[in-house]
Amino acid sequence: MELFNVYPINNITITKALGSRVWDDASTEYLDMYGGHAVISIGHQHPHWAKRIKDQLDKISFYSNSIKIPIQQELADKLGKLSGKEDYALFLCNSGAEANENALKLASFYTGRKKIIAFKKAFHGRTSLAVAATDNPSIVAPVNETSNIIFLPFNDENALKTCFEKEGNEIAAVIIEGIQGVGGINVASSSFLQSIRSLCDEYGAVYIADSVQCGYGRSGHFFSHDYAGVAADIYTMAKGMGNGFPIGGIIISPKIPAKHFMLGTTFGGNHLACAAALGVLEVMESENLMQNAKQVGDHLMNELKLIPQIKNVRGMGLMIGFDVPEELKALKGFLLNECKIFTGEAKPNVIRLLPSLALTMEDAEIFLASLKKAITHLQD
Ligand SMILES: Cc1ncc(COP(=O)(O)O)c(C=O)c1O
């Protein structure tokens, strides 16, 4: 049987990983500035995370949500403490799309309404409503198309206000990434997020902060929306939450009450996934990784801004993007194949940096030096 061919892949087989390094099957070492698409939050194969999973594996790895699973509460307590959202409630699932799907559904249950505001260049996942709220028609199947999603320009307060004035009483939710990832690292302005908060309050809509990529400490704040001083009603999470172990979740403001069976999942919140997620939070806390993301991220961003050939350096913490001019379009491939450095991209010409939050200053320097060398080489 063949694999269903949906991914354009690099001809590399990774067989070993540690921290911000991975090795291929010929023992070639790579610096990982991509984090397997923003997933590696505490570093590959962190020993504490691995031990947490192994210890749990020897006890029980799965039972359904029909019994008490105390490690879920342990995770909720730790997440509440680190995110500062102790009064929110946690619902666990398995992926980012599923987290957004549940958040949108919950907003609709809560408000009794159907319309969702999403933004240009947004990416919220590939399940039915999440993909409908994603601004990429090529991944929306005919069955996913719905007139319930309204796309507005990103960071445009007037357009948002006009939309609420016109149909505010039908809006169930506004869903927004604090920093758009797939869309090319576009940071939502504080005043835009504050407008979303106040319009949602005024019209009784739910503010959903898609924090799947920009959340979990990557921006230097637990949720990137925190920098605007606003609290969303629902935060969605996945990627860095398990450092590669599949887990997603939403945290829900106390104003939205739970009702039995309104949400549910077979695998969500299983013992093993919770152990992995606890391992992540424990390391984030003990190694001050949010602070590290801010420090190393600020340094990287400042240094990148000094490289004249790359444009529009932007982002926050260790979620950074920059534009690559046409004459350097081979840069990403050169970094991978010649410099042995993984980076991310966004179409058409953006390089995205999404490394582990434990990236060291030394590794940031190695990246910067290689990038400068690559640019010089490609220009000659
Ligand atoms: C902002 C955002 N939301 C949702 C998703 C979907 O997450 P998953 O691939 O885990 O379903 C992604 C994935 O890239 C994302 O970047």
The ligand as an SDF file (V2000), in Angstrom:
LIG
                    3D

 16 16  0  0  0  0  0  0  0  0999 V2000
   -3.2800   28.7310   14.2750 C   0  0  0  0  0  0  0  0  0  0  0  0
   -3.5820   27.2920   13.9920 C   0  0  0  0  0  0  0  0  0  0  0  0
   -4.7830   26.7950   14.3280 N   0  0  0  0  0  0  0  0  0  0  0  0
   -5.0870   25.5060   14.1090 C   0  0  0  0  0  0  0  0  0  0  0  0
   -4.2020   24.6420   13.5210 C   0  0  0  0  0  0  0  0  0  0  0  0
   -4.5750   23.2130   13.2860 C   0  0  0  0  0  0  0  0  0  0  0  0
   -3.8980   22.3800   14.1520 O   0  0  0  0  0  0  0  0  0  0  0  0
   -3.8010   20.7900   13.8600 P   0  0  0  0  0  0  0  0  0  0  0  0
   -2.9390   20.6260   12.6680 O   0  0  0  0  0  0  0  0  0  0  0  0
   -3.2210   20.2360   15.1260 O   0  0  0  0  0  0  0  0  0  0  0  0
   -5.2010   20.3240   13.6370 O   0  0  0  0  0  0  0  0  0  0  0  0
   -2.9290   25.1200   13.1530 C   0  0  0  0  0  0  0  0  0  0  0  0
   -1.9470   24.2180   12.5000 C   0  0  0  0  0  0  0  0  0  0  0  0
   -0.9960   24.6270   11.8800 O   0  0  0  0  0  0  0  0  0  0  0  0
   -2.6230   26.4800   13.3860 C   0  0  0  0  0  0  0  0  0  0  0  0
   -1.4220   26.9830   13.0320 O   0  0  0  0  0  0  0  0  0  0  0  0
  1  2  1  0
  2  3  1  0
  2 15  2  0
  3  4  2  0
  4  5  1  0
  5  6  1  0
  5 12  2  0
  6  7  1  0
  7  8  1  0
  8  9  2  0
  8 10  1  0
  8 11  1  0
 12 13  1  0
 12 15  1  0
 13 14  2  0
 15 16  1  0
M  END
$$$$
